[in-house]
Amino acid sequence: MFKIKIAVISDIHGNIVALDEIVKDAILNNVDKYVISGDLVNEIPCGNEIINKLKEINSLAIKGNKELYLLEYEECKYNWNNLQFQNAIFMYEELSEENKEYIRNLPTEIIINIEGVKIKIVHGSPESVIELVHKEDYDKIDKYTKDLEEDLLILRAYSPNNMAM
């Protein structure tokens, strides 16, 4: 039985109210470490508050596709007039320079060792933060676990109706 408790949180999307409730619950359950597996910001305009909270709780975080969009906007990779990207533009303009730098420095994966168990955590897949892995896509699951050097792979899985699981 593990002695360390880890909260793995994904797809916060700027929802500071939800993150505050998760942290309250984690504290009640004696969580030792927080791992944030991407999509910290972008849908709700509380990006600075989210990043500041993640720093406060000393979390380990990785980039998700939403952070990737912010960095791609910074590099002017797309026609950003598309309505789909308006959240990214808004969030980029709202984030402090310090928090933009925080996002720039996020890795795309984390490998942690907890009591001798190596755990790899990714947002989409080990190959891409934007790749969707459906929970019944056994070929992809086999591909990513067949030669896995770690003992455990944590990624977001989707049900056939595209809802995160």
N, C-alpha and C positions, 0 to 999 in steps of 0.2 A: 504494500500500500504506500502510495506517495505521501510524503510529508509536506510537499509544496503544492499550493493551490494556485492555478493559473486561470485567469479569465481571458478567453479569446473572444474578441469583439470585432465585428466586421460591419461595414456599410453604415457608418454613423450618419453620413451625408449632412453634416452640420447641425444635427439635432442635439443641441446642448441639454435640453430638458431630459431626453431619453438617456444621454450619457451620464448626467448627474444621478439619475435613478439607478442605472446599472452600477455606478461606483458605490452608491449607498448600499445596494444589495450585496455587492462584492465585499465591502467592509464588514457587513453583518455576517458574511460567510467566511471571514478570515482569509480572503484572497491575498496571496503574497506578491503576485506579478500580473501585470496587464500586458497582453499582446494585442495589437490592433492590426488586423489584416486588410487594411486598405479602405479606400473611399471614406476618408475622414471628413471631407468637406464637399460642398458644391450645391446641394439641393436646398438647404435652408441657410439663410444668411448669418450664420454664427460661426464662421470658419476660425476667426481669431480666438473666440472663446473655446472652441473645441481644441485647437492646438495648445492653447495655454493650459487647459485642463489636462491634456495628455502629458505635457511637460511636468505639471504639478504632481501627477500620480506616478511619474517616472516610468512611463510605458515604453515598450518596444513597439515601433510601428513600421509598416511598409507602405509603399505606394500601391494605390489601386488605380483603376482606369480614370477616376475623377481627378486624381493628382497628376496623372499623365496628361490629361486634357489641359490642365493649368500650365504645365511646362511646355506643351506644344503651342498653346496660345502665346506664351512668352517668346517662342521661336517663330511665330507667324507661319505655322505649317498649313493652315487651312483657310478657306473662305469663312471667316467667323461671323458673317452676316446671317448664317443659318440659325433659325430659331432654336434648334437643338443645343447650340453652344452658348446661348445668352447667359445661362447660369455660370458657366466657366468664366466668361468675360467679367460679369459682376463680381464673382468671388475673387478673381485675380486683382481687380481694382480695390476690393475691400481689405484684402490681407495686408498685414504690416510687412515691411521688408524683412524683418526678422523671421516671420512665419513663412514667407515665401522661401527664404533660405532653408528653413527647417524642411519644407517639402522637397526642395531641390536635393537635399542630402539624404532623403529616405531611401533605403535599399528596396529592391523588388522582392526580396525574400529574407527570411530570418531562419537561422538554424540555431536552436538552443539545445542544451544538454541539461536535462532535469533528472537528477538521481540516476545517471547512467543511461538514460533513454534519450537518443538524438531525435529531435523533432524539427521537421522542415515545415515552414508556414509560408504560403503564397496567397496571392489574391485571386487570380483567375486560374492559372495553371503554372507548372514549373517553367513553361516556355514563354508565357505572355500574361500580363495583367488583364488583358481584355478578352482572353479566351474563356468561353463558358464550358464548364464540364457538367453535363447532366448526370444525375445520380444513376441513371440506367445506361450510360454510355460506357459499357464495360471495356470496349477496345481502348478508349482514352485512359480509363482508370488503370487497365493493365499496362499500357504504355508508360504511364508515369510512376507506377509502383514496381514494375518488373526489375529494374536495375537500381532502385532507390538505395542510396547509401545510408540514409537515415532509417530509424526504426518506425517512424510515423510521419505521414504527410497530412497536413491540414490545408484544405482548400475549400472554397465555397462550392457547394453542389446545388444544382438546380433540378427541380422537378420538371416533368414534361410541360407543365403550363408556365414554365419560366419563373417560378417563384423560388426565391432563395430558401434553402433548407438549412 
